[in-house]
Amino acid sequence: MNPDRSVTRRPATLVTTAVVLAVALVAASVWWLAPNRLFPWDSASFPDVDTSALSPTQVQIVELLEDQHREQRPGTFYSEGIREPWCADFVSWIMREAGVPLSNPHSGHWRIPGVYTLGEYYESTGRFEPAGSGYRPSVGDVVLYHSSLGFGQREHTNIVVAVDGETATTVGGNEFGKIRVHTVDWAADDAVVGFGRLPG
């Protein structure tokens, strides 16, 4: 055996092993740091929602969410063409289309592009219910999240389409770049900041 070939193979094997370990470490970190509400990785099916006891506005919101979940439009559709994290844009668009438009507290515009500003809006209208207050969300309520995972802050928002006990089924935009369905245990998920109620 040629000793020079053996020396050449050893560094290549070490580099390959290091790359595989690094990829495994990153994957494990993502799995560990991501909130449980973001799993499974693929969106669940849109739930069958009993709309018989819902208000006309709630029914409209559920129908809009189901349509948008099926359509899977890009985020720029909801953000007026601006490329940005679009979960709050999605909420703003749904509410406007349902006849209960939001109003950006800084501009008066229907679109609120940031989750923090979305929270400001609900507080200014007296429709914010903080997590841990005993409030039970309803269909059409907006869930506001804030968490510190690894480096930096992360905020998110989505809309309740069904409630079962302490668990809400939500639909949100910009969840891994898509419109996705998830369940959240609002009492156990410490990233839940609170809820924005529908008017009335």
Order of alpha helices (4+ residues) and beta strands (2+ residues): alpha-alpha-alpha-alpha-alpha-beta-beta-beta-beta-beta-beta
